[in-house]
């Protein structure tokens, strides 16, 4: 059943080092090796599922200080912090979009 979701937290871009231009499978192997848990990978759709990692616009971010709740109003905001992380506040109806898509909308407005 669809509902309105609220999320807030920070994103920290993960330096993929020599794996920046590799396949998704190789990138996920690298992320797992450096300690991130990936619970699902769909190579054909280029999609991963993780409680601590999100893939947005082809880049991988670690999710920090994540809090979620429920409310009714749509909010999609992101702010760059001096330490290089990105703070986000998302609230959206999950019948119309998902967490990654809402993050993508917020980042498009923040990071030009």
C-alpha positions in Angstrom: 0.0 0.0 0.0 1.3 3.4 -0.9 1.8 6.2 1.7 3.5 9.5 2.3 7.1 9.0 3.5 9.4 11.5 5.4 13.2 11.2 5.4 15.9 13.4 6.7 19.7 12.8 7.0 23.0 13.3 5.2 24.7 11.9 2.2 28.4 11.4 1.9 29.8 10.7 -1.6 31.7 7.5 -1.7 35.0 7.7 -3.5 34.9 4.7 -5.9 38.7 5.1 -6.6 39.8 2.8 -9.4 36.2 1.4 -9.7 34.6 4.7 -10.9 34.3 3.5 -14.5 33.7 -0.2 -13.8 30.4 -2.2 -14.1 27.7 -2.1 -11.4 28.7 -5.7 -10.3 32.3 -4.7 -9.8 31.3 -1.5 -8.0 29.0 -3.5 -5.6 31.8 -6.0 -5.0 34.1 -3.0 -4.1 31.4 -1.4 -1.8 30.9 -4.8 0.0 34.7 -5.2 0.4 35.0 -1.8 2.1 32.3 -2.7 4.6 28.9 -1.6 3.1 26.0 -4.0 3.1 24.1 -4.3 -0.2 20.9 -6.4 0.2 19.8 -6.5 -3.5 21.3 -5.8 -6.9 19.5 -5.7 -10.3 22.3 -5.5 -12.9 19.8 -5.0 -15.8 18.0 -2.1 -14.2 21.2 -0.8 -12.7 19.6 -0.7 -9.2 20.9 -1.5 -5.7 19.0 -1.8 -2.4 20.8 -1.0 0.8 20.0 0.6 4.2 23.3 2.5 4.1 24.1 3.2 0.4 22.1 4.9 -2.3 22.9 5.2 -6.0 21.7 8.6 -7.4 22.6 9.9 -10.9 25.3 7.2 -11.3 27.1 8.1 -8.0 27.1 6.2 -4.8 26.4 7.9 -1.5 26.6 6.7 2.1 23.4 7.6 4.1 24.2 9.1 7.5 21.9 10.2 10.4 18.8 8.8 8.5 15.5 9.4 10.2 12.1 8.5 8.7 8.5 9.2 9.7 5.1 9.8 8.0 3.3 13.1 7.1 1.4 14.4 4.1 3.2 17.4 2.4 5.8 16.9 -0.4 9.3 18.2 0.4 12.5 17.5 -1.5 15.5 19.6 -0.3 19.2 19.1 -0.2 22.0 21.3 1.1 25.8 21.0 0.7 27.7 21.1 4.0 31.2 22.5 4.5 32.5 19.0 5.4 31.5 17.7 1.9 28.4 15.9 3.0 24.9 16.7 1.8 22.0 17.1 4.2 18.6 16.1 2.9 14.9 16.4 3.8 12.5 14.4 1.8 8.8 13.9 2.1 6.9 12.3 -0.8 4.0 10.0 -1.7 5.7 6.6 -2.4 3.0 5.7 -5.0 4.4 8.3 -7.3 8.1 8.0 -6.7 10.7 6.2 -4.5 13.5 7.3 -2.2 16.2 7.4 -4.8 14.0 9.4 -7.2 13.1 11.9 -4.5 16.9 12.2 -3.7 17.6 12.7 -7.4 15.1 15.6 -7.5 16.6 17.2 -4.4 20.1 16.9 -5.7 19.3 18.3 -9.1 18.3 21.5 -7.5 21.3 21.6 -5.2 24.3 20.3 -7.2 24.6 22.0 -10.6 
